[in-house]
């Protein structure tokens, strides 16, 4: 479900220029980025090792997808890249 939400926000961000009012466009963009960020934060906390402030955090995190995608062949990013 998280990746469904991420893909929905990616679709919104790709089509954001449809919104002509700059204030409304900024609001929608901000909300979409927030939702995507929270999804990635929760996914990496659930499926990766804990973040280590003193470490390299080079272990596997979750796949990062910033464009609309089917998620079938996406490689995992590092924990540091996700954060």
FIBA-307186 format. One record per atom (N, C-alpha, C): atom name; x, y, z; residue number from 1; residue in one letter. Coordinates in steps of 0.05 Angstrom, whole numbers, always signed. Last residue first. Layout:
REC	CA	X	Y	Z	NUM	a
...
This chain:
REC	N	+342	+158	+74	83	x
REC	CA	+339	+180	+93	83	x
REC	C	+346	+206	+80	83	x
REC	N	+359	+131	+28	82	x
REC	CA	+331	+133	+34	82	x
REC	C	+326	+156	+53	82	x
REC	N	+415	+133	+32	81	x
REC	CA	+402	+145	+9	81	x
REC	C	+372	+149	+14	81	x
REC	N	+424	+103	+79	80	x
REC	CA	+431	+131	+78	80	x
REC	C	+417	+145	+55	80	x
REC	N	+408	+52	+63	79	x
REC	CA	+393	+65	+84	79	x
REC	C	+398	+95	+83	79	x
REC	N	+410	+46	-9	78	x
REC	CA	+421	+43	+18	78	x
REC	C	+404	+58	+38	78	x
REC	N	+357	+17	-49	77	x
REC	CA	+377	+37	-43	77	x
REC	C	+389	+32	-16	77	x
REC	N	+343	-39	-90	76	x
REC	CA	+342	-26	-64	76	x
REC	C	+364	-5	-61	76	x
REC	N	+318	-34	-157	75	x
REC	CA	+337	-43	-137	75	x
REC	C	+335	-27	-112	75	x
REC	N	+261	-54	-192	74	x
REC	CA	+275	-32	-179	74	x
REC	C	+293	-43	-157	74	x
REC	N	+222	-79	-227	73	x
REC	CA	+251	-84	-228	73	x
REC	C	+266	-60	-217	73	x
REC	N	+169	-64	-214	72	x
REC	CA	+176	-92	-218	72	x
REC	C	+206	-97	-218	72	x
REC	N	+146	-13	-208	71	x
REC	CA	+161	-25	-186	71	x
REC	C	+170	-54	-190	71	x
REC	N	+124	+19	-247	70	x
REC	CA	+110	-6	-240	70	x
REC	C	+123	-21	-217	70	x
REC	N	+120	+90	-237	69	x
REC	CA	+135	+66	-244	69	x
REC	C	+118	+42	-236	69	x
REC	N	+133	+160	-236	68	x
REC	CA	+113	+139	-238	68	x
REC	C	+126	+113	-250	68	x
REC	N	+193	+173	-198	67	x
REC	CA	+177	+177	-222	67	x
REC	C	+156	+155	-223	67	x
REC	N	+223	+157	-156	66	x
REC	CA	+214	+185	-156	66	x
REC	C	+199	+192	-181	66	x
REC	N	+236	+106	-114	65	x
REC	CA	+225	+111	-140	65	x
REC	C	+213	+139	-140	65	x
REC	N	+280	+67	-80	64	x
REC	CA	+271	+94	-82	64	x
REC	C	+261	+98	-111	64	x
REC	N	+273	+7	-41	63	x
REC	CA	+276	+20	-68	63	x
REC	C	+265	+49	-67	63	x
REC	N	+305	+10	+24	62	x
REC	CA	+283	+4	+6	62	x
REC	C	+287	+17	-21	62	x
REC	N	+367	-10	+43	61	x
REC	CA	+343	+3	+53	61	x
REC	C	+319	-8	+36	61	x
REC	N	+425	-45	+61	60	x
REC	CA	+403	-42	+43	60	x
REC	C	+379	-30	+57	60	x
REC	N	+479	-6	+91	59	x
REC	CA	+462	-30	+88	59	x
REC	C	+439	-24	+69	59	x
REC	N	+505	+40	+102	58	x
REC	CA	+508	+30	+75	58	x
REC	C	+492	+4	+70	58	x
REC	N	+513	+72	+147	57	x
REC	CA	+486	+66	+138	57	x
REC	C	+486	+57	+109	57	x
REC	N	+558	+86	+174	56	x
REC	CA	+557	+93	+146	56	x
REC	C	+529	+89	+135	56	x
REC	N	+546	+114	+241	55	x
REC	CA	+554	+94	+221	55	x
REC	C	+552	+104	+193	55	x
REC	N	+524	+148	+277	54	x
REC	CA	+553	+147	+276	54	x
REC	C	+564	+128	+255	54	x
REC	N	+470	+140	+272	53	x
REC	CA	+481	+167	+268	53	x
REC	C	+511	+167	+265	53	x
REC	N	+439	+91	+239	52	x
REC	CA	+460	+94	+259	52	x
REC	C	+474	+121	+254	52	x
REC	N	+374	+66	+232	51	x
REC	CA	+393	+86	+224	51	x
REC	C	+413	+90	+247	51	x
REC	N	+363	-6	+234	50	x
REC	CA	+359	+21	+245	50	x
REC	C	+381	+40	+235	50	x
REC	N	+355	-41	+172	49	x
REC	CA	+367	-38	+198	49	x
REC	C	+363	-10	+208	49	x
REC	N	+289	-43	+141	48	x
REC	CA	+318	-40	+141	48	x
REC	C	+328	-39	+169	48	x
REC	N	+233	-42	+142	47	x
REC	CA	+246	-62	+126	47	x
REC	C	+276	-60	+125	47	x
REC	N	+215	+0	+176	46	x
REC	CA	+203	-26	+178	46	x
REC	C	+221	-48	+165	46	x
REC	N	+243	+46	+161	45	x
REC	CA	+243	+38	+189	45	x
REC	C	+233	+9	+193	45	x
REC	N	+230	+48	+108	44	x
REC	CA	+258	+42	+115	44	x
REC	C	+260	+35	+144	44	x
REC	N	+174	+59	+111	43	x
REC	CA	+184	+35	+98	43	x
REC	C	+212	+28	+107	43	x
REC	N	+173	+109	+137	42	x
REC	CA	+161	+85	+151	42	x
REC	C	+171	+59	+138	42	x
REC	N	+199	+140	+98	41	x
REC	CA	+209	+139	+126	41	x
REC	C	+199	+114	+140	41	x
REC	N	+166	+134	+53	40	x
REC	CA	+193	+123	+53	40	x
REC	C	+205	+121	+81	40	x
REC	N	+119	+159	+74	39	x
REC	CA	+119	+131	+65	39	x
REC	C	+147	+119	+65	39	x
REC	N	+139	+211	+82	38	x
REC	CA	+130	+195	+105	38	x
REC	C	+128	+166	+98	38	x
REC	N	+149	+226	+28	37	x
REC	CA	+170	+225	+48	37	x
REC	C	+163	+208	+72	37	x
REC	N	+98	+225	+6	36	x
REC	CA	+119	+207	-5	36	x
REC	C	+141	+204	+16	36	x
REC	N	+73	+265	+37	35	x
REC	CA	+62	+238	+37	35	x
REC	C	+84	+218	+28	35	x
REC	N	+106	+310	+22	34	x
REC	CA	+104	+301	+50	34	x
REC	C	+94	+272	+51	34	x
REC	N	+96	+314	-33	33	x
REC	CA	+123	+308	-23	33	x
REC	C	+123	+298	+6	33	x
REC	N	+41	+327	-31	32	x
REC	CA	+50	+302	-44	32	x
REC	C	+78	+294	-35	32	x
REC	N	+42	+376	-4	31	x
REC	CA	+28	+354	+8	31	x
REC	C	+37	+327	-5	31	x
REC	N	+72	+407	-41	30	x
REC	CA	+82	+403	-14	30	x
REC	C	+69	+379	-1	30	x
REC	N	+37	+406	-86	29	x
REC	CA	+64	+395	-88	29	x
REC	C	+76	+389	-60	29	x
REC	N	-7	+432	-65	28	x
REC	CA	-10	+405	-73	28	x
REC	C	+17	+391	-75	28	x
REC	N	+17	+483	-55	27	x
REC	CA	+4	+468	-33	27	x
REC	C	+2	+438	-41	27	x
REC	N	+34	+499	-106	26	x
REC	CA	+53	+495	-85	26	x
REC	C	+42	+479	-62	26	x
REC	N	-17	+502	-131	25	x
REC	CA	+3	+484	-141	25	x
REC	C	+24	+478	-120	25	x
REC	N	-40	+544	-102	24	x
REC	CA	-52	+517	-100	24	x
REC	C	-32	+496	-110	24	x
REC	N	-6	+586	-118	23	x
REC	CA	-9	+579	-90	23	x
REC	C	-20	+551	-86	23	x
REC	N	-11	+587	-175	22	x
REC	CA	+14	+580	-162	22	x
REC	C	+12	+572	-133	22	x
REC	N	-61	+557	-213	21	x
REC	CA	-57	+576	-191	21	x
REC	C	-31	+569	-176	21	x
REC	N	-61	+513	-248	20	x
REC	CA	-52	+540	-258	20	x
REC	C	-47	+560	-235	20	x
REC	N	-43	+448	-253	19	x
REC	CA	-54	+468	-234	19	x
REC	C	-43	+495	-241	19	x
REC	N	-10	+422	-288	18	x
REC	CA	-38	+425	-295	18	x
REC	C	-52	+446	-278	18	x
REC	N	+38	+413	-264	17	x
REC	CA	+35	+438	-280	17	x
REC	C	+7	+442	-290	17	x
REC	N	+36	+362	-242	16	x
REC	CA	+31	+385	-224	16	x
REC	C	+27	+411	-240	16	x
REC	N	+46	+312	-261	15	x
REC	CA	+25	+327	-274	15	x
REC	C	+19	+353	-259	15	x
REC	N	+84	+291	-227	14	x
REC	CA	+90	+292	-256	14	x
REC	C	+71	+311	-270	14	x
REC	N	+58	+292	-178	13	x
REC	CA	+81	+310	-182	13	x
REC	C	+88	+313	-212	13	x
REC	N	+20	+252	-187	12	x
REC	CA	+12	+279	-181	12	x
REC	C	+34	+299	-187	12	x
REC	N	+54	+208	-193	11	x
REC	CA	+36	+216	-215	11	x
REC	C	+27	+245	-211	11	x
REC	N	+77	+206	-142	10	x
REC	CA	+94	+211	-166	10	x
REC	C	+77	+219	-190	10	x
REC	N	+32	+195	-111	9	x
REC	CA	+44	+221	-108	9	x
REC	C	+63	+227	-132	9	x
REC	N	+22	+143	-131	8	x
REC	CA	+2	+163	-134	8	x
REC	C	+14	+191	-131	8	x
REC	N	+69	+117	-113	7	x
REC	CA	+64	+120	-142	7	x
REC	C	+43	+141	-148	7	x
REC	N	+61	+121	-58	6	x
REC	CA	+84	+134	-70	6	x
REC	C	+80	+138	-100	6	x
REC	N	+15	+89	-53	5	x
REC	CA	+14	+118	-46	5	x
REC	C	+37	+133	-58	5	x
REC	N	+37	+41	-69	4	x
REC	CA	+14	+52	-84	4	x
REC	C	+11	+82	-78	4	x
REC	N	+75	+34	-30	3	x
REC	CA	+84	+40	-57	3	x
REC	C	+61	+49	-75	3	x
REC	N	+40	+24	+13	2	x
REC	CA	+58	+47	+14	2	x
REC	C	+67	+54	-14	2	x
REC	N	+16	-24	+0	1	x
REC	CA	+0	+0	+0	1	x
REC	C	+17	+25	+0	1	x
